Amino acid sequence: TRRPGGSAYLMAGGTAAELTPGSGLAGAAWLAVAVADRSPGAPAARVRLAAPIDEATAREAGAALLCSGREVAWTGGDVVAREVDRLGAIELRERQLTAPEPELVAAALLDGLRQEGPGLLRWTPEATGLRRRMAFCRQALGGDWPDVSDTALLDRAPDWLGPELVRARRRADLSRVDVVAALRRLLDWRQAARLDELAPERLAVPSGSRVRVDYADPAAPVLAVKLQETFGWRDVPRIADGRVPVLLHLLSPAGRPVAVTADLASFWRTGYPQVRAELRGRYPRHPWPEDPTTAEPTRRAAPRRR
């Protein structure tokens, strides 16, 4: 049969074919091909001898190749469900399926995820945060914790996304998946019970604030906190059962980084005096004690004098 919008043909066996230049058969919708050959490396066969026919004759001649089937696949960025009549490799008719089998739709969605990646899901800040905390636990505590890399999540998608895939029907449904609840299926009950202890979302600092931990780098979780709120700490807090010190990003009263350290004791001795000398004049309403390890932590500036 002639392919739409051109002079190329598709044979029932699946091979592309072209007429010789100037052939009187050009434009015929169907051909009965008697002789065709294809040179090594050529993209299509060359039709040497053929006769024009109609579709009814093609159906009669190729009756053994006629078949109908239901197809549910990820095509063009979404699930396409249809029933197709074929003559070998030639598609004759298609009809949309309004109620395809859920397991076929789930398989198509899974194929879409593997083609396009986890970005098909809606990664809220909560979902991204949970994924990063799980990655940190695997980095710090070993392979018993689930791998949440893109490759691993796609490989194990039926395990953690199974119920959602069965209920979904199209691409848009994937963006409504509760990724937090789905990710938690990768944790066994012991890991689920200890996650908040081993990889807390927030840590209490001496001022009383509870500051969010940034796990973007699973090898070096970051706690960004204003320097005056850490007075009284002699060392950085440690997480993952004490295995991993957090990396402190100490901030000025304006919230700008003034130091990065995982060794607070050393910073108080050698780095803080320089920071104090540089900033105490710029921020006179904030305390800059000589010994920050015994000073009162604060998150507020002193009142302005009248």
Backbone torsions as a table, in degrees:
resi	resn	phi	psi	omega
1	THR	NA	149.9	-179.8
2	ARG	-77.6	134.8	178.2
3	ARG	-74.4	147.4	-177.7
4	PRO	-60.2	138.4	171.1
5	GLY	74.1	22.0	-179.9
6	GLY	-166.4	-170.7	-178.8
7	SER	-107.3	3.7	-180.0
8	ALA	-82.1	156.0	-178.7
9	TYR	-124.7	158.0	172.4
10	LEU	-119.9	124.4	179.0
11	MET	-86.6	158.5	-175.6
12	ALA	-59.2	-27.3	178.8
13	GLY	-78.4	-5.6	177.8
14	GLY	101.5	-1.6	-179.0
15	THR	-86.6	136.7	173.3
16	ALA	-75.0	147.6	-178.5
17	ALA	-142.9	151.9	178.8
18	GLU	-134.4	148.2	175.0
19	LEU	-79.1	158.0	173.7
20	THR	-69.8	147.7	-179.7
21	PRO	-54.4	135.4	178.5
22	GLY	79.7	8.0	-178.6
23	SER	-62.9	140.4	177.1
24	GLY	-73.6	-7.6	179.0
25	LEU	-86.1	-5.2	-177.3
26	ALA	-57.2	131.5	179.1
27	GLY	98.0	-14.0	178.1
28	ALA	-65.7	134.8	-177.6
29	ALA	-72.0	-38.0	-179.1
30	TRP	-130.3	145.6	176.7
31	LEU	-132.1	141.3	166.8
32	ALA	-96.8	107.5	-172.5
33	VAL	-90.4	122.0	178.0
34	ALA	-95.1	-38.4	-178.3
35	VAL	-137.8	129.2	174.4
36	ALA	-150.8	145.0	177.5
37	ASP	-137.8	159.3	-179.9
38	ARG	-134.3	125.1	178.0
39	SER	-72.9	149.4	178.7
40	PRO	-55.9	128.0	178.8
41	GLY	86.4	-9.1	-179.7
42	ALA	-74.0	143.3	-178.4
43	PRO	-74.4	-19.6	-176.5
44	ALA	-144.6	155.2	175.0
45	ALA	-78.6	156.6	176.7
46	ARG	-105.6	122.5	179.7
47	VAL	-77.4	121.8	-178.9
48	ARG	-100.6	-33.2	-177.8
49	LEU	-147.1	124.7	-177.9
50	ALA	-159.3	166.9	177.2
51	ALA	-136.2	144.1	178.9
52	PRO	-73.1	140.8	175.9
53	ILE	-139.1	178.0	174.3
54	ASP	-109.2	175.6	-175.7
55	GLU	-64.5	-38.1	-179.2
56	ALA	-61.0	-41.0	178.3
57	THR	-66.3	-39.6	178.2
58	ALA	-62.0	-40.4	178.5
59	ARG	-64.2	-41.5	-178.8
60	GLU	-68.1	-43.3	-178.6
61	ALA	-69.0	-33.0	-177.6
62	GLY	-107.9	33.3	-175.0
63	ALA	-54.2	-34.6	-178.3
64	ALA	-68.3	-17.9	-178.1
65	LEU	-98.3	-4.1	-178.8
66	LEU	-72.6	135.3	176.9
67	CYS	-157.2	157.8	174.0
68	SER	-125.6	143.4	-179.4
69	GLY	-152.7	156.0	176.0
70	ARG	-95.8	129.0	-178.1
71	GLU	-124.0	125.4	174.5
72	VAL	-126.1	113.6	-172.6
73	ALA	-147.4	160.0	173.5
74	TRP	-84.9	110.3	-175.4
75	THR	-137.2	128.7	177.4
76	GLY	63.3	28.2	175.6
77	GLY	89.1	12.0	177.9
78	ASP	-159.6	172.6	178.3
79	VAL	-77.5	128.6	174.8
80	VAL	-117.8	121.7	-179.9
81	ALA	-117.1	121.7	-176.2
82	ARG	-152.5	160.4	171.1
83	GLU	-109.0	130.9	-170.8
84	VAL	-125.2	134.3	169.8
85	ASP	-97.6	132.1	-177.5
86	ARG	-131.0	150.0	166.8
87	LEU	-114.5	92.8	-171.1
88	GLY	62.3	-123.3	179.9
89	ALA	-85.7	-4.1	-175.9
90	ILE	-89.4	125.7	178.3
91	GLU	-85.8	121.3	-177.4
92	LEU	-94.4	-51.2	-177.5
93	ARG	-142.3	152.8	172.1
94	GLU	-138.2	145.9	177.0
95	ARG	-133.7	137.9	179.5
96	GLN	-69.2	137.9	174.4
97	LEU	-92.4	124.8	-178.6
98	THR	-88.9	-21.2	-178.7
99	ALA	-138.8	67.5	179.2
100	PRO	-67.5	156.7	179.5
101	GLU	-61.1	131.1	-177.5
102	PRO	-55.9	-36.0	-178.5
103	GLU	-67.9	-31.0	176.6
104	LEU	-72.2	-38.5	176.9
105	VAL	-64.3	-43.3	179.4
106	ALA	-60.1	-41.1	178.8
107	ALA	-64.7	-38.1	178.6
108	ALA	-67.6	-41.9	177.7
109	LEU	-63.6	-39.6	177.3
110	LEU	-62.5	-40.4	177.1
111	ASP	-64.0	-38.9	177.3
112	GLY	-62.9	-42.3	177.3
113	LEU	-60.9	-42.3	-178.3
114	ARG	-70.5	-28.7	176.9
115	GLN	-76.7	-42.6	-170.4
116	GLU	-105.6	-15.1	175.5
117	GLY	95.4	171.2	-177.4
118	PRO	-63.8	-11.3	178.3
119	GLY	-63.1	-12.3	173.9
120	LEU	-66.3	-23.2	177.5
121	LEU	-84.7	162.8	179.4
122	ARG	-96.4	107.7	-177.4
123	TRP	-91.2	91.3	175.8
124	THR	-68.4	164.2	175.1
125	PRO	-55.2	-35.7	179.1
126	GLU	-66.1	-41.9	180.0
127	ALA	-67.4	-44.1	178.3
128	THR	-62.4	-41.6	178.8
129	GLY	-62.3	-43.9	178.7
130	LEU	-62.6	-43.4	179.7
131	ARG	-60.4	-41.7	-179.7
132	ARG	-67.8	-37.1	178.4
133	ARG	-66.5	-38.3	177.1
134	MET	-66.3	-39.8	177.4
135	ALA	-63.7	-38.6	177.3
136	PHE	-62.5	-44.2	-179.5
137	CYS	-62.1	-38.8	177.6
138	ARG	-65.1	-41.9	179.5
139	GLN	-64.2	-42.1	-173.1
140	ALA	-86.8	-31.0	-169.6
141	LEU	-116.4	-9.0	172.5
142	GLY	110.2	178.3	-169.8
143	GLY	-70.8	-5.9	173.8
144	ASP	-66.2	-25.3	177.9
145	TRP	-81.1	145.2	-173.9
146	PRO	-66.2	145.4	173.3
147	ASP	-80.4	123.8	-178.8
148	VAL	-115.9	23.7	172.2
149	SER	-65.3	162.7	178.7
150	ASP	-54.2	-47.3	-177.0
151	THR	-60.9	-45.7	-178.2
152	ALA	-67.4	-40.5	179.4
153	LEU	-63.2	-38.7	179.2
154	LEU	-70.5	-39.1	178.8
155	ASP	-63.3	-35.3	-176.1
156	ARG	-104.1	17.8	-177.7
157	ALA	-53.5	-40.2	178.4
158	PRO	-62.1	-27.5	-178.6
159	ASP	-73.0	-44.1	-173.0
160	TRP	-103.0	-15.9	179.3
161	LEU	-114.5	6.1	-172.7
162	GLY	-50.5	-55.5	-178.2
163	PRO	-60.2	-38.3	-179.3
164	GLU	-68.7	-38.9	-179.9
165	LEU	-65.7	-35.8	179.7
166	VAL	-67.8	-34.8	-178.4
167	ARG	-83.3	-24.7	-174.6
168	ALA	-73.9	155.0	179.0
169	ARG	-125.6	-22.1	-174.8
170	ARG	-153.9	175.2	-178.4
171	ARG	-54.2	-44.2	-175.8
172	ALA	-60.0	-30.2	-179.9
173	ASP	-65.6	-29.8	179.8
174	LEU	-65.3	-32.2	-179.1
175	SER	-74.6	-7.3	178.2
176	ARG	-102.8	3.1	-179.5
177	VAL	-67.2	137.4	173.1
178	ASP	-78.8	91.7	-173.8
179	VAL	-66.2	-33.2	178.8
180	VAL	-60.2	-51.3	179.9
181	ALA	-62.7	-38.3	-179.2
182	ALA	-66.8	-44.9	-179.8
183	LEU	-60.0	-36.1	-177.7
184	ARG	-64.0	-18.8	176.6
185	ARG	-66.1	-19.8	178.8
186	LEU	-76.4	-14.2	-178.2
187	LEU	-92.3	136.9	170.5
188	ASP	-77.8	174.0	-171.6
189	TRP	-65.3	-32.7	178.8
190	ARG	-67.1	-44.6	179.5
191	GLN	-64.7	-42.3	179.2
192	ALA	-61.1	-37.3	-178.5
193	ALA	-71.0	-28.0	-173.5
194	ARG	-106.0	-3.6	-174.8
195	LEU	-57.5	-47.2	-176.9
196	ASP	-66.5	-26.9	177.6
197	GLU	-77.9	-42.2	-175.7
198	LEU	-79.7	-35.0	-178.7
199	ALA	-133.7	71.5	-175.6
200	PRO	-64.7	144.8	175.8
201	GLU	-66.3	-37.6	-178.4
202	ARG	-133.7	154.6	175.3
203	LEU	-123.5	140.7	175.0
204	ALA	-78.0	134.2	177.4
205	VAL	-109.8	165.2	-173.6
206	PRO	-55.2	-27.5	-179.3
207	SER	-73.5	-12.1	-175.7
208	GLY	102.1	-12.2	176.8
209	SER	-68.1	151.3	171.4
210	ARG	-111.9	112.3	-169.4
211	VAL	-106.2	135.1	-178.7
212	ARG	-68.9	137.4	176.4
213	VAL	-91.7	134.3	179.4
214	ASP	-98.6	114.8	-177.9
215	TYR	-102.2	23.3	-177.5
216	ALA	-55.8	-38.4	173.4
217	ASP	-103.0	107.0	-175.5
218	PRO	-63.6	-17.3	178.8
219	ALA	-86.1	-14.5	-175.2
220	ALA	-151.0	78.3	177.3
221	PRO	-63.0	142.2	-172.0
222	VAL	-113.5	137.0	171.1
223	LEU	-119.0	109.3	-179.4
224	ALA	-97.8	116.8	-173.2
225	VAL	-146.9	146.6	178.4
226	LYS	-65.5	138.2	-173.1
227	LEU	-54.5	-42.3	-177.0
228	GLN	-64.4	-20.3	179.3
229	GLU	-80.3	-10.1	-178.0
230	THR	-101.9	0.0	178.1
231	PHE	-54.5	135.1	-178.3
232	GLY	102.5	-23.6	174.8
233	TRP	-74.6	134.4	175.1
234	ARG	-102.8	-16.2	177.7
235	ASP	-150.1	162.5	179.2
236	VAL	-72.7	150.1	175.2
237	PRO	-69.2	154.0	-179.6
238	ARG	-121.8	144.8	-179.8
239	ILE	-125.5	-176.4	-177.0
240	ALA	57.6	54.9	-179.2
241	ASP	59.1	34.3	177.6
242	GLY	80.4	5.3	-177.0
243	ARG	-77.9	-31.2	-168.5
244	VAL	-124.5	120.3	172.4
245	PRO	-77.5	141.5	174.2
246	VAL	-75.1	154.2	176.8
247	LEU	-93.0	112.2	-178.2
248	LEU	-79.4	127.3	167.1
249	HIS	-104.7	100.7	-177.8
250	LEU	-83.4	130.0	-172.0
251	LEU	-110.5	151.1	172.8
252	SER	-72.5	169.9	175.2
253	PRO	-56.4	-23.7	178.2
254	ALA	-87.4	1.4	178.5
255	GLY	85.4	15.1	178.8
256	ARG	-96.5	141.8	-179.2
257	PRO	-63.4	132.8	175.1
258	VAL	-118.1	-16.1	178.7
259	ALA	-164.0	150.3	174.4
260	VAL	-127.5	124.3	-177.1
261	THR	-154.4	146.9	168.4
262	ALA	-110.6	3.6	179.6
263	ASP	-127.8	86.2	-173.6
264	LEU	-68.1	-37.2	-179.7
265	ALA	-59.0	-42.6	178.8
266	SER	-67.1	-38.9	178.8
267	PHE	-62.2	-44.6	-179.6
268	TRP	-58.5	-36.6	-177.4
269	ARG	-75.4	-44.3	-168.3
270	THR	-113.3	-30.8	-175.9
271	GLY	-95.2	-37.2	-175.1
272	TYR	-62.1	-42.4	-179.7
273	PRO	-55.5	-38.2	179.1
274	GLN	-70.3	-42.9	177.7
275	VAL	-61.0	-43.2	179.9
276	ARG	-60.0	-44.8	-178.6
277	ALA	-63.9	-35.7	-176.2
278	GLU	-78.7	-31.8	-168.6
279	LEU	-109.2	-16.0	-174.9
280	ARG	-64.4	-32.4	177.3
281	GLY	-74.6	-29.2	-178.8
282	ARG	-78.7	-30.0	-178.7
283	TYR	-127.3	70.2	-174.3
284	PRO	-70.3	-18.5	-179.5
285	ARG	-83.8	-3.0	178.8
286	HIS	-107.6	145.2	-177.3
287	PRO	-72.7	141.8	176.7
288	TRP	-135.0	68.3	-175.5
289	PRO	-66.8	154.6	176.4
290	GLU	-68.1	-36.1	179.3
291	ASP	-116.3	93.2	-177.2
292	PRO	-69.7	-16.9	-178.2
293	THR	-73.4	-17.8	178.9
294	THR	-115.4	1.6	-177.1
295	ALA	-81.0	159.7	178.8
296	GLU	-79.4	122.7	178.3
297	PRO	-70.6	152.2	179.7
298	THR	-151.8	152.2	173.1
299	ARG	-114.8	9.2	-178.1
300	ARG	-124.1	152.7	173.4
301	ALA	-84.5	157.4	175.6
302	ALA	-69.4	149.6	179.6
303	PRO	-61.9	150.6	175.7
304	ARG	-69.1	141.7	176.0
305	ARG	-77.8	141.3	179.8
306	ARG	-100.3	NA	NA
